[in-house]
Amino acid sequence: MRPYLEPGFLACLLLRAPARREADRLIRGFTPPYRLHRWHLLQIEQMLLKSERSIEEDAREAAADGRRLWRQYWLENVFELHEAPFENGLALAIDLLPKAANGTLSPMMCFHAGMARTSGATHFLSFHPSYRVAAQLAGLPVLPA
């Protein structure tokens, strides 16, 4: 079984998010290393940089903790970089976009669902309702159920 970590879910594993415990519990149902592609890295790095530059001290502290965890997880081989089939994922995302009711899904939501499907994921892990819909449209089981 191979999970696909939607970036918001991945962020929950790194930051002091209310859903962190649930994210930890869900991810432990799979065997590491967990595959990430370069778009995951770009989104997480942007999130950490934004928080590190925040005027709010709590956000900067959370980002520092998140950065430490991020580095530690890579050192411990919790994650592995996967050369993802971007063209195939984008093609599926384009197919998914019109299937969404009332145009409620963004291209990014469809992109992650397409990437999950074309990179061999067996499950899509996300707390975000719209990302979950996109993954279901792509035919993936979504966790949490």
N, CA, C and O atoms as a GROMACS GRO file, in nm:
protein
  580
    1MET      N    1   0.085  -0.118   0.000
    1MET     CA    2   0.000   0.000   0.000
    1MET      C    3   0.089   0.124   0.000
    1MET      O    4   0.186   0.132   0.075
    2ARG      N    5   0.054   0.218  -0.086
    2ARG     CA    6   0.135   0.338  -0.100
    2ARG      C    7   0.044   0.462  -0.090
    2ARG      O    8  -0.041   0.483  -0.176
    3PRO      N    9   0.064   0.544   0.014
    3PRO     CA   10  -0.020   0.663   0.027
    3PRO      C   11   0.032   0.779  -0.056
    3PRO      O   12   0.151   0.789  -0.085
    4TYR      N   13  -0.060   0.866  -0.094
    4TYR     CA   14  -0.024   0.995  -0.152
    4TYR      C   15  -0.062   1.099  -0.048
    4TYR      O   16  -0.177   1.106  -0.005
    5LEU      N   17   0.035   1.180  -0.009
    5LEU     CA   18   0.012   1.281   0.094
    5LEU      C   19  -0.020   1.415   0.028
    5LEU      O   20   0.066   1.480  -0.030
    6GLU      N   21  -0.145   1.454   0.038
    6GLU     CA   22  -0.185   1.587  -0.010
    6GLU      C   23  -0.105   1.688   0.072
    6GLU      O   24  -0.086   1.666   0.192
    7PRO      N   25  -0.057   1.798   0.013
    7PRO     CA   26   0.032   1.890   0.084
    7PRO      C   27  -0.022   1.943   0.217
    7PRO      O   28   0.056   1.963   0.310
    8GLY      N   29  -0.152   1.964   0.229
    8GLY     CA   30  -0.208   2.007   0.358
    8GLY      C   31  -0.195   1.899   0.463
    8GLY      O   32  -0.169   1.928   0.580
    9PHE      N   33  -0.213   1.774   0.422
    9PHE     CA   34  -0.194   1.661   0.513
    9PHE      C   35  -0.048   1.654   0.555
    9PHE      O   36  -0.017   1.636   0.673
   10LEU      N   37   0.040   1.667   0.459
   10LEU     CA   38   0.183   1.666   0.487
   10LEU      C   39   0.220   1.778   0.584
   10LEU      O   40   0.301   1.758   0.674
   11ALA      N   41   0.163   1.895   0.565
   11ALA     CA   42   0.189   2.008   0.656
   11ALA      C   43   0.144   1.976   0.798
   11ALA      O   44   0.208   2.019   0.894
   12CYS      N   45   0.035   1.902   0.811
   12CYS     CA   46  -0.012   1.862   0.945
   12CYS      C   47   0.091   1.777   1.018
   12CYS      O   48   0.100   1.780   1.140
   13LEU      N   49   0.169   1.700   0.943
   13LEU     CA   50   0.272   1.617   1.004
   13LEU      C   51   0.390   1.701   1.054
   13LEU      O   52   0.467   1.656   1.139
   14LEU      N   53   0.404   1.821   1.001
   14LEU     CA   54   0.520   1.905   1.032
   14LEU      C   55   0.490   2.016   1.131
   14LEU      O   56   0.577   2.056   1.208
   15LEU      N   57   0.369   2.067   1.130
   15LEU     CA   58   0.335   2.184   1.211
   15LEU      C   59   0.246   2.147   1.328
   15LEU      O   60   0.194   2.035   1.336
   16ARG      N   61   0.230   2.241   1.416
   16ARG     CA   62   0.142   2.222   1.533
   16ARG      C   63  -0.003   2.240   1.490
   16ARG      O   64  -0.070   2.335   1.532
   17ALA      N   65  -0.050   2.153   1.407
   17ALA     CA   66  -0.186   2.162   1.354
   17ALA      C   67  -0.281   2.080   1.441
   17ALA      O   68  -0.240   1.979   1.498
   18PRO      N   69  -0.407   2.122   1.451
   18PRO     CA   70  -0.504   2.045   1.530
   18PRO      C   71  -0.516   1.899   1.482
   18PRO      O   72  -0.546   1.810   1.562
   19ALA      N   73  -0.493   1.875   1.354
   19ALA     CA   74  -0.509   1.741   1.299
   19ALA      C   75  -0.380   1.658   1.303
   19ALA      O   76  -0.374   1.549   1.246
   20ARG      N   77  -0.278   1.709   1.370
   20ARG     CA   78  -0.148   1.640   1.369
   20ARG      C   79  -0.155   1.498   1.424
   20ARG      O   80  -0.098   1.406   1.365
   21ARG      N   81  -0.224   1.479   1.534
   21ARG     CA   82  -0.235   1.344   1.592
   21ARG      C   83  -0.303   1.248   1.496
   21ARG      O   84  -0.259   1.134   1.478
   22GLU      N   85  -0.411   1.294   1.434
   22GLU     CA   86  -0.483   1.210   1.339
   22GLU      C   87  -0.396   1.180   1.218
   22GLU      O   88  -0.397   1.067   1.168
   23ALA      N   89  -0.321   1.278   1.170
   23ALA     CA   90  -0.231   1.256   1.057
   23ALA      C   91  -0.125   1.152   1.094
   23ALA      O   92  -0.097   1.061   1.016
   24ASP      N   93  -0.066   1.164   1.213
   24ASP     CA   94   0.033   1.066   1.259
   24ASP      C   95  -0.029   0.926   1.265
   24ASP      O   96   0.034   0.829   1.222
   25ARG      N   97  -0.149   0.915   1.316
   25ARG     CA   98  -0.215   0.786   1.329
   25ARG      C   99  -0.239   0.724   1.190
   25ARG      O  100  -0.215   0.604   1.170
   26LEU      N  101  -0.286   0.804   1.097
   26LEU     CA  102  -0.316   0.754   0.963
   26LEU      C  103  -0.190   0.711   0.888
   26LEU      O  104  -0.189   0.607   0.823
   27ILE      N  105  -0.086   0.790   0.897
   27ILE     CA  106   0.036   0.760   0.821
   27ILE      C  107   0.103   0.634   0.873
   27ILE      O  108   0.171   0.565   0.797
   28ARG      N  109   0.084   0.603   1.000
   28ARG     CA  110   0.145   0.482   1.057
   28ARG      C  111   0.081   0.354   1.004
   28ARG      O  112   0.132   0.244   1.029
   29GLY      N  113  -0.029   0.366   0.933
   29GLY     CA  114  -0.090   0.250   0.869
   29GLY      C  115  -0.018   0.208   0.741
   29GLY      O  116  -0.055   0.109   0.678
   30PHE      N  117   0.083   0.284   0.703
   30PHE     CA  118   0.160   0.257   0.581
   30PHE      C  119   0.308   0.242   0.618
   30PHE      O  120   0.352   0.289   0.722
   31THR      N  121   0.381   0.177   0.531
   31THR     CA  122   0.523   0.153   0.556
   31THR      C  123   0.608   0.260   0.487
   31THR      O  124   0.593   0.282   0.366
   32PRO      N  125   0.695   0.327   0.562
   32PRO     CA  126   0.784   0.423   0.498
   32PRO      C  127   0.890   0.351   0.414
   32PRO      O  128   0.910   0.231   0.430
   33PRO      N  129   0.956   0.422   0.326
   33PRO     CA  130   0.948   0.566   0.303
   33PRO      C  131   0.825   0.604   0.221
   33PRO      O  132   0.777   0.527   0.138
   34TYR      N  133   0.776   0.724   0.248
   34TYR     CA  134   0.660   0.778   0.177
   34TYR      C  135   0.711   0.861   0.060
   34TYR      O  136   0.798   0.946   0.077
   35ARG      N  137   0.655   0.836  -0.056
   35ARG     CA  138   0.700   0.906  -0.176
   35ARG      C  139   0.649   1.049  -0.180
   35ARG      O  140   0.531   1.076  -0.155
   36LEU      N  141   0.740   1.138  -0.212
   36LEU     CA  142   0.706   1.278  -0.238
   36LEU      C  143   0.768   1.316  -0.371
   36LEU      O  144   0.875   1.265  -0.406
   37HIS      N  145   0.704   1.403  -0.445
   37HIS     CA  146   0.765   1.453  -0.568
   37HIS      C  147   0.805   1.599  -0.547
   37HIS      O  148   0.777   1.658  -0.443
   38ARG      N  149   0.870   1.654  -0.646
   38ARG     CA  150   0.927   1.789  -0.631
   38ARG      C  151   0.821   1.897  -0.606
   38ARG      O  152   0.850   1.998  -0.544
   39TRP      N  153   0.700   1.876  -0.655
   39TRP     CA  154   0.595   1.975  -0.628
   39TRP      C  155   0.560   1.976  -0.479
   39TRP      O  156   0.533   2.082  -0.422
   40HIS      N  157   0.562   1.859  -0.414
   40HIS     CA  158   0.544   1.855  -0.268
   40HIS      C  159   0.652   1.940  -0.201
   40HIS      O  160   0.622   2.023  -0.115
   41LEU      N  161   0.776   1.919  -0.242
   41LEU     CA  162   0.887   1.993  -0.183
   41LEU      C  163   0.870   2.142  -0.200
   41LEU      O  164   0.891   2.220  -0.106
   42LEU      N  165   0.831   2.183  -0.320
   42LEU     CA  166   0.811   2.325  -0.347
   42LEU      C  167   0.702   2.383  -0.257
   42LEU      O  168   0.719   2.492  -0.201
   43GLN      N  169   0.591   2.313  -0.243
   43GLN     CA  170   0.481   2.365  -0.161
   43GLN      C  171   0.518   2.368  -0.012
   43GLN      O  172   0.485   2.465   0.057
   44ILE      N  173   0.586   2.266   0.037
   44ILE     CA  174   0.623   2.264   0.179
   44ILE      C  175   0.728   2.371   0.207
   44ILE      O  176   0.720   2.441   0.308
   45GLU      N  177   0.826   2.384   0.119
   45GLU     CA  178   0.929   2.488   0.138
   45GLU      C  179   0.865   2.626   0.140
   45GLU      O  180   0.903   2.711   0.221
   46GLN      N  181   0.770   2.650   0.051
   46GLN     CA  182   0.703   2.780   0.047
   46GLN      C  183   0.627   2.804   0.177
   46GLN      O  184   0.631   2.915   0.232
   47MET      N  185   0.557   2.703   0.226
   47MET     CA  186   0.481   2.715   0.351
   47MET      C  187   0.575   2.747   0.468
   47MET      O  188   0.546   2.834   0.550
   48LEU      N  189   0.687   2.675   0.475
   48LEU     CA  190   0.782   2.698   0.585
   48LEU      C  191   0.844   2.838   0.575
   48LEU      O  192   0.855   2.908   0.676
   49LEU      N  193   0.885   2.877   0.455
   49LEU     CA  194   0.944   3.011   0.438
   49LEU      C  195   0.846   3.121   0.475
   49LEU      O  196   0.883   3.218   0.542
   50LYS      N  197   0.723   3.107   0.434
   50LYS     CA  198   0.621   3.207   0.466
   50LYS      C  199   0.604   3.220   0.616
   50LYS      O  200   0.596   3.330   0.670
   51SER      N  201   0.598   3.106   0.685
   51SER     CA  202   0.581   3.108   0.831
   51SER      C  203   0.707   3.160   0.901
   51SER      O  204   0.698   3.230   1.002
   52GLU      N  205   0.823   3.126   0.847
   52GLU     CA  206   0.949   3.174   0.908
   52GLU      C  207   0.960   3.326   0.899
   52GLU      O  208   1.025   3.388   0.983
   53ARG      N  209   0.897   3.385   0.800
   53ARG     CA  210   0.902   3.531   0.779
   53ARG      C  211   0.782   3.604   0.836
   53ARG      O  212   0.766   3.724   0.816
   54SER      N  213   0.698   3.532   0.907
   54SER     CA  214   0.577   3.591   0.964
   54SER      C  215   0.613   3.695   1.070
   54SER      O  216   0.718   3.687   1.133
   55ILE      N  217   0.523   3.791   1.089
   55ILE     CA  218   0.542   3.887   1.198
   55ILE      C  219   0.499   3.827   1.332
   55ILE      O  220   0.529   3.881   1.438
   56GLU      N  221   0.428   3.714   1.325
   56GLU     CA  222   0.380   3.649   1.446
   56GLU      C  223   0.484   3.550   1.498
   56GLU      O  224   0.528   3.460   1.426
   57GLU      N  225   0.521   3.568   1.623
   57GLU     CA  226   0.624   3.483   1.684
   57GLU      C  227   0.582   3.336   1.688
   57GLU      O  228   0.665   3.248   1.664
   58ASP      N  229   0.455   3.309   1.718
   58ASP     CA  230   0.408   3.170   1.721
   58ASP      C  231   0.427   3.101   1.586
   58ASP      O  232   0.466   2.985   1.580
   59ALA      N  233   0.399   3.173   1.479
   59ALA     CA  234   0.415   3.116   1.344
   59ALA      C  235   0.562   3.087   1.315
   59ALA      O  236   0.595   2.984   1.255
   60ARG      N  237   0.650   3.179   1.357
   60ARG     CA  238   0.794   3.157   1.335
   60ARG      C  239   0.844   3.037   1.415
   60ARG      O  240   0.925   2.959   1.366
   61GLU      N  241   0.797   3.024   1.539
   61GLU     CA  242   0.838   2.910   1.622
   61GLU      C  243   0.786   2.779   1.563
   61GLU      O  244   0.859   2.679   1.558
   62ALA      N  245   0.663   2.779   1.518
   62ALA     CA  246   0.605   2.658   1.456
   62ALA      C  247   0.683   2.622   1.329
   62ALA      O  248   0.706   2.504   1.303
   63ALA      N  249   0.722   2.722   1.252
   63ALA     CA  250   0.799   2.697   1.130
   63ALA      C  251   0.937   2.640   1.163
   63ALA      O  252   0.985   2.550   1.094
   64ALA      N  253   0.999   2.691   1.268
   64ALA     CA  254   1.130   2.638   1.309
   64ALA      C  255   1.118   2.492   1.350
   64ALA      O  256   1.201   2.409   1.313
   65ASP      N  257   1.014   2.460   1.427
   65ASP     CA  258   0.990   2.320   1.466
   65ASP      C  259   0.961   2.235   1.342
   65ASP      O  260   1.013   2.124   1.329
   66GLY      N  261   0.879   2.288   1.253
   66GLY     CA  262   0.844   2.216   1.130
   66GLY      C  263   0.966   2.192   1.043
   66GLY      O  264   0.980   2.084   0.985
   67ARG      N  265   1.053   2.290   1.034
   67ARG     CA  266   1.176   2.277   0.954
   67ARG      C  267   1.265   2.168   1.014
   67ARG      O  268   1.322   2.087   0.940
   68ARG      N  269   1.277   2.165   1.147
   68ARG     CA  270   1.357   2.060   1.212
   68ARG      C  271   1.300   1.922   1.182
   68ARG      O  272   1.374   1.829   1.149
   69LEU      N  273   1.169   1.909   1.195
   69LEU     CA  274   1.105   1.780   1.165
   69LEU      C  275   1.125   1.741   1.018
   69LEU      O  276   1.157   1.626   0.987
   70TRP      N  277   1.106   1.837   0.930
   70TRP     CA  278   1.123   1.814   0.787
   70TRP      C  279   1.262   1.757   0.757
   70TRP      O  280   1.275   1.658   0.685
   71ARG      N  281   1.364   1.820   0.814
   71ARG     CA  282   1.502   1.772   0.793
   71ARG      C  283   1.523   1.634   0.855
   71ARG      O  284   1.583   1.546   0.795
   72GLN      N  285   1.471   1.617   0.976
   72GLN     CA  286   1.487   1.490   1.046
   72GLN      C  287   1.420   1.376   0.970
   72GLN      O  288   1.476   1.267   0.959
   73TYR      N  289   1.301   1.399   0.920
   73TYR     CA  290   1.231   1.296   0.844
   73TYR      C  291   1.310   1.254   0.720
   73TYR      O  292   1.313   1.135   0.686
   74TRP      N  293   1.375   1.348   0.654
   74TRP     CA  294   1.457   1.314   0.537
   74TRP      C  295   1.580   1.234   0.580
   74TRP      O  296   1.618   1.138   0.513
   75LEU      N  297   1.642   1.274   0.690
   75LEU     CA  298   1.759   1.200   0.740
   75LEU      C  299   1.724   1.057   0.779
   75LEU      O  300   1.804   0.965   0.761
   76GLU      N  301   1.604   1.039   0.832
   76GLU     CA  302   1.560   0.907   0.877
   76GLU      C  303   1.493   0.826   0.766
   76GLU      O  304   1.440   0.718   0.790
   77ASN      N  305   1.495   0.878   0.644
   77ASN     CA  306   1.432   0.811   0.529
   77ASN      C  307   1.283   0.785   0.548
   77ASN      O  308   1.230   0.684   0.501
   78VAL      N  309   1.217   0.876   0.616
   78VAL     CA  310   1.072   0.870   0.627
   78VAL      C  311   1.010   0.901   0.491
   78VAL      O  312   0.906   0.846   0.454
   79PHE      N  313   1.075   0.992   0.418
   79PHE     CA  314   1.030   1.030   0.284
   79PHE      C  315   1.136   0.990   0.183
   79PHE      O  316   1.254   0.977   0.215
   80GLU      N  317   1.090   0.970   0.058
   80GLU     CA  318   1.184   0.952  -0.052
   80GLU      C  319   1.135   1.035  -0.169
   80GLU      O  320   1.015   1.050  -0.192
   81LEU      N  321   1.231   1.089  -0.242
   81LEU     CA  322   1.197   1.168  -0.360
   81LEU      C  323   1.163   1.074  -0.474
   81LEU      O  324   1.240   0.984  -0.507
   82HIS      N  325   1.048   1.096  -0.532
   82HIS     CA  326   0.997   1.012  -0.640
   82HIS      C  327   0.990   1.097  -0.766
   82HIS      O  328   0.929   1.204  -0.768
   83GLU      N  329   1.052   1.048  -0.872
   83GLU     CA  330   1.043   1.118  -1.001
   83GLU      C  331   0.905   1.089  -1.059
   83GLU      O  332   0.884   0.986  -1.122
   84ALA      N  333   0.815   1.178  -1.036
   84ALA     CA  334   0.674   1.158  -1.069
   84ALA      C  335   0.647   1.178  -1.218
   84ALA      O  336   0.717   1.254  -1.285
   85PRO      N  337   0.546   1.109  -1.268
   85PRO     CA  338   0.505   1.123  -1.409
   85PRO      C  339   0.420   1.250  -1.428
   85PRO      O  340   0.298   1.241  -1.443
   86PHE      N  341   0.484   1.366  -1.427
   86PHE     CA  342   0.409   1.492  -1.429
   86PHE      C  343   0.317   1.505  -1.550
   86PHE      O  344   0.203   1.548  -1.534
   87GLU      N  345   0.363   1.470  -1.667
   87GLU     CA  346   0.278   1.485  -1.786
   87GLU      C  347   0.152   1.400  -1.775
   87GLU      O  348   0.043   1.446  -1.810
   88ASN      N  349   0.166   1.277  -1.727
   88ASN     CA  350   0.050   1.190  -1.710
   88ASN      C  351  -0.044   1.245  -1.602
   88ASN      O  352  -0.166   1.241  -1.617
   89GLY      N  353   0.014   1.295  -1.494
   89GLY     CA  354  -0.067   1.353  -1.387
   89GLY      C  355  -0.143   1.475  -1.433
   89GLY      O  356  -0.259   1.494  -1.398
   90LEU      N  357  -0.076   1.559  -1.512
   90LEU     CA  358  -0.143   1.678  -1.565
   90LEU      C  359  -0.254   1.642  -1.663
   90LEU      O  360  -0.360   1.704  -1.664
   91ALA      N  361  -0.229   1.541  -1.744
   91ALA     CA  362  -0.333   1.497  -1.839
   91ALA      C  363  -0.457   1.448  -1.764
   91ALA      O  364  -0.570   1.480  -1.802
   92LEU      N  365  -0.437   1.372  -1.657
   92LEU     CA  366  -0.551   1.325  -1.578
   92LEU      C  367  -0.619   1.443  -1.507
   92LEU      O  368  -0.742   1.447  -1.498
   93ALA      N  369  -0.541   1.538  -1.458
   93ALA     CA  370  -0.599   1.656  -1.393
   93ALA      C  371  -0.690   1.732  -1.490
   93ALA      O  372  -0.797   1.778  -1.452
   94ILE      N  373  -0.646   1.744  -1.614
   94ILE     CA  374  -0.728   1.812  -1.715
   94ILE      C  375  -0.859   1.737  -1.738
   94ILE      O  376  -0.964   1.798  -1.756
   95ASP      N  377  -0.852   1.604  -1.736
   95ASP     CA  378  -0.974   1.523  -1.752
   95ASP      C  379  -1.067   1.535  -1.631
   95ASP      O  380  -1.189   1.531  -1.646
   96LEU      N  381  -1.009   1.551  -1.512
   96LEU     CA  382  -1.090   1.558  -1.389
   96LEU      C  383  -1.162   1.691  -1.373
   96LEU      O  384  -1.273   1.696  -1.321
   97LEU      N  385  -1.100   1.797  -1.417
   97LEU     CA  386  -1.152   1.932  -1.392
   97LEU      C  387  -1.298   1.949  -1.432
   97LEU      O  388  -1.376   2.002  -1.352
   98PRO      N  389  -1.341   1.907  -1.550
   98PRO     CA  390  -1.483   1.927  -1.585
   98PRO      C  391  -1.579   1.833  -1.512
   98PRO      O  392  -1.700   1.854  -1.516
   99LYS      N  393  -1.528   1.730  -1.447
   99LYS     CA  394  -1.615   1.636  -1.377
   99LYS      C  395  -1.663   1.689  -1.242
   99LYS      O  396  -1.758   1.637  -1.184
  100ALA      N  397  -1.598   1.792  -1.193
  100ALA     CA  398  -1.634   1.850  -1.064
  100ALA      C  399  -1.765   1.927  -1.076
  100ALA      O  400  -1.784   2.005  -1.169
  101ALA      N  401  -1.853   1.905  -0.981
  101ALA     CA  402  -1.982   1.975  -0.980
  101ALA      C  403  -1.960   2.125  -0.959
  101ALA      O  404  -1.886   2.165  -0.870
  102ASN      N  405  -2.024   2.205  -1.041
  102ASN     CA  406  -2.023   2.351  -1.027
  102ASN      C  407  -1.884   2.413  -1.031
  102ASN      O  408  -1.865   2.524  -0.982
  103GLY      N  409  -1.786   2.344  -1.089
  103GLY     CA  410  -1.652   2.400  -1.099
  103GLY      C  411  -1.587   2.427  -0.965
  103GLY      O  412  -1.513   2.525  -0.951
  104THR      N  413  -1.614   2.343  -0.865
  104THR     CA  414  -1.566   2.368  -0.730
  104THR      C  415  -1.422   2.325  -0.706
  104THR      O  416  -1.364   2.357  -0.602
  105LEU      N  417  -1.364   2.252  -0.800
  105LEU     CA  418  -1.227   2.206  -0.780
  105LEU      C  419  -1.129   2.296  -0.854
  105LEU      O  420  -1.153   2.335  -0.969
  106SER      N  421  -1.020   2.329  -0.788
  106SER     CA  422  -0.917   2.409  -0.852
  106SER      C  423  -0.826   2.317  -0.935
  106SER      O  424  -0.824   2.196  -0.914
  107PRO      N  425  -0.754   2.375  -1.029
  107PRO     CA  426  -0.657   2.294  -1.103
  107PRO      C  427  -0.556   2.224  -1.011
  107PRO      O  428  -0.515   2.111  -1.039
  108MET      N  429  -0.517   2.289  -0.901
  108MET     CA  430  -0.421   2.228  -0.808
  108MET      C  431  -0.480   2.104  -0.742
  108MET      O  432  -0.409   2.005  -0.722
  109MET      N  433  -0.605   2.109  -0.709
  109MET     CA  434  -0.670   1.992  -0.647
  109MET      C  435  -0.674   1.876  -0.745
  109MET      O  436  -0.646   1.761  -0.709
  110CYS      N  437  -0.707   1.907  -0.869
  110CYS     CA  438  -0.710   1.803  -0.972
  110CYS      C  439  -0.568   1.753  -1.002
  110CYS      O  440  -0.548   1.635  -1.028
  111PHE      N  441  -0.471   1.843  -0.999
  111PHE     CA  442  -0.332   1.805  -1.022
  111PHE      C  443  -0.286   1.702  -0.920
  111PHE      O  444  -0.228   1.600  -0.957
  112HIS      N  445  -0.310   1.727  -0.792
  112HIS     CA  446  -0.266   1.632  -0.690
  112HIS      C  447  -0.339   1.498  -0.702
  112HIS      O  448  -0.279   1.393  -0.681
  113ALA      N  449  -0.466   1.502  -0.735
  113ALA     CA  450  -0.539   1.377  -0.756
  113ALA      C  451  -0.482   1.302  -0.877
  113ALA      O  452  -0.466   1.180  -0.873
  114GLY      N  453  -0.453   1.375  -0.983
  114GLY     CA  454  -0.394   1.313  -1.102
  114GLY      C  455  -0.256   1.256  -1.075
  114GLY      O  456  -0.223   1.147  -1.122
  115MET      N  457  -0.177   1.329  -0.998
  115MET     CA  458  -0.043   1.280  -0.964
  115MET      C  459  -0.051   1.156  -0.876
  115MET      O  460   0.027   1.063  -0.893
  116ALA      N  461  -0.144   1.156  -0.785
  116ALA     CA  462  -0.160   1.039  -0.698
  116ALA      C  463  -0.194   0.916  -0.781
  116ALA      O  464  -0.136   0.809  -0.763
  117ARG      N  465  -0.289   0.935  -0.870
  117ARG     CA  466  -0.336   0.822  -0.952
  117ARG      C  467  -0.226   0.770  -1.044
  117ARG      O  468  -0.207   0.649  -1.056
  118THR      N  469  -0.154   0.859  -1.108
  118THR     CA  470  -0.054   0.816  -1.207
  118THR      C  471   0.079   0.774  -1.144
  118THR      O  472   0.162   0.715  -1.212
  119SER      N  473   0.100   0.804  -1.016
  119SER     CA  474   0.225   0.764  -0.953
  119SER      C  475   0.213   0.635  -0.873
  119SER      O  476   0.306   0.596  -0.802
  120GLY      N  477   0.099   0.569  -0.883
  120GLY     CA  478   0.085   0.438  -0.820
  120GLY      C  479   0.036   0.439  -0.677
  120GLY      O  480   0.050   0.338  -0.607
  121ALA      N  481  -0.019   0.549  -0.631
  121ALA     CA  482  -0.071   0.554  -0.494
  121ALA      C  483  -0.194   0.464  -0.482
  121ALA      O  484  -0.274   0.451  -0.575
  122THR      N  485  -0.206   0.402  -0.366
  122THR     CA  486  -0.324   0.319  -0.339
  122THR      C  487  -0.427   0.393  -0.255
  122THR      O  488  -0.544   0.355  -0.251
  123HIS      N  489  -0.384   0.500  -0.186
  123HIS     CA  490  -0.471   0.579  -0.099
  123HIS      C  491  -0.430   0.726  -0.108
  123HIS      O  492  -0.314   0.758  -0.132
  124PHE      N  493  -0.528   0.812  -0.089
  124PHE     CA  494  -0.506   0.957  -0.090
  124PHE      C  495  -0.535   1.008   0.050
  124PHE      O  496  -0.648   0.994   0.098
  125LEU      N  497  -0.436   1.067   0.116
  125LEU     CA  498  -0.454   1.116   0.253
  125LEU      C  499  -0.472   1.267   0.252
  125LEU      O  500  -0.383   1.341   0.209
  126SER      N  501  -0.587   1.312   0.301
  126SER     CA  502  -0.619   1.454   0.301
  126SER      C  503  -0.731   1.482   0.400
  126SER      O  504  -0.821   1.400   0.419
  127PHE      N  505  -0.725   1.598   0.462
  127PHE     CA  506  -0.835   1.644   0.547
  127PHE      C  507  -0.921   1.747   0.473
  127PHE      O  508  -1.029   1.783   0.521
  128HIS      N  509  -0.875   1.794   0.360
  128HIS     CA  510  -0.942   1.901   0.287
  128HIS      C  511  -1.055   1.843   0.200
  128HIS      O  512  -1.030   1.759   0.114
  129PRO      N  513  -1.179   1.887   0.223
  129PRO     CA  514  -1.293   1.828   0.150
  129PRO      C  515  -1.281   1.832  -0.002
  129PRO      O  516  -1.315   1.734  -0.068
  130SER      N  517  -1.234   1.940  -0.058
  130SER     CA  518  -1.227   1.950  -0.204
  130SER      C  519  -1.117   1.861  -0.262
  130SER      O  520  -1.136   1.801  -0.368
  131TYR      N  521  -1.004   1.852  -0.195
  131TYR     CA  522  -0.899   1.760  -0.241
  131TYR      C  523  -0.950   1.617  -0.235
  131TYR      O  524  -0.920   1.536  -0.322
  132ARG      N  525  -1.027   1.586  -0.133
  132ARG     CA  526  -1.083   1.452  -0.117
  132ARG      C  527  -1.178   1.419  -0.233
  132ARG      O  528  -1.177   1.308  -0.286
  133VAL      N  529  -1.260   1.516  -0.272
  133VAL     CA  530  -1.351   1.497  -0.386
  133VAL      C  531  -1.271   1.469  -0.512
  133VAL      O  532  -1.304   1.378  -0.588
  134ALA      N  533  -1.166   1.547  -0.535
  134ALA     CA  534  -1.084   1.528  -0.655
  134ALA      C  535  -1.024   1.387  -0.657
  134ALA      O  536  -1.022   1.322  -0.761
  135ALA      N  537  -0.975   1.341  -0.544
  135ALA     CA  538  -0.915   1.208  -0.535
  135ALA      C  539  -1.020   1.100  -0.562
  135ALA      O  540  -0.993   1.001  -0.630
  136GLN      N  541  -1.139   1.119  -0.508
  136GLN     CA  542  -1.246   1.022  -0.533
  136GLN      C  543  -1.285   1.018  -0.680
  136GLN      O  544  -1.313   0.912  -0.735
  137LEU      N  545  -1.287   1.135  -0.744
  137LEU     CA  546  -1.316   1.140  -0.888
  137LEU      C  547  -1.208   1.067  -0.968
  137LEU      O  548  -1.235   1.012  -1.075
  138ALA      N  549  -1.084   1.067  -0.914
  138ALA     CA  550  -0.974   0.996  -0.979
  138ALA      C  551  -0.976   0.847  -0.946
  138ALA      O  552  -0.894   0.770  -0.997
  139GLY      N  553  -1.071   0.805  -0.862
  139GLY     CA  554  -1.086   0.663  -0.831
  139GLY      C  555  -1.001   0.612  -0.717
  139GLY      O  556  -0.976   0.492  -0.706
  140LEU      N  557  -0.955   0.703  -0.632
  140LEU     CA  558  -0.869   0.662  -0.520
  140LEU      C  559  -0.946   0.655  -0.390
  140LEU      O  560  -1.031   0.740  -0.365
  141PRO      N  561  -0.918   0.556  -0.306
  141PRO     CA  562  -0.972   0.556  -0.170
  141PRO      C  563  -0.910   0.672  -0.092
  141PRO      O  564  -0.791   0.701  -0.106
  142VAL      N  565  -0.991   0.738  -0.011
  142VAL     CA  566  -0.947   0.856   0.063
  142VAL      C  567  -0.947   0.826   0.212
  142VAL      O  568  -1.039   0.764   0.264
  143LEU      N  569  -0.842   0.872   0.279
  143LEU     CA  570  -0.834   0.864   0.425
  143LEU      C  571  -0.813   1.002   0.480
  143LEU      O  572  -0.743   1.082   0.418
  144PRO      N  573  -0.871   1.035   0.597
  144PRO     CA  574  -0.956   0.948   0.676
  144PRO      C  575  -1.090   0.923   0.606
  144PRO      O  576  -1.141   1.006   0.530
  145ALA      N  577  -1.144   0.806   0.635
  145ALA     CA  578  -1.268   0.762   0.570
  145ALA      C  579  -1.386   0.847   0.616
  145ALA      O  580  -1.499   0.825   0.571
   0.00000   0.00000   0.00000
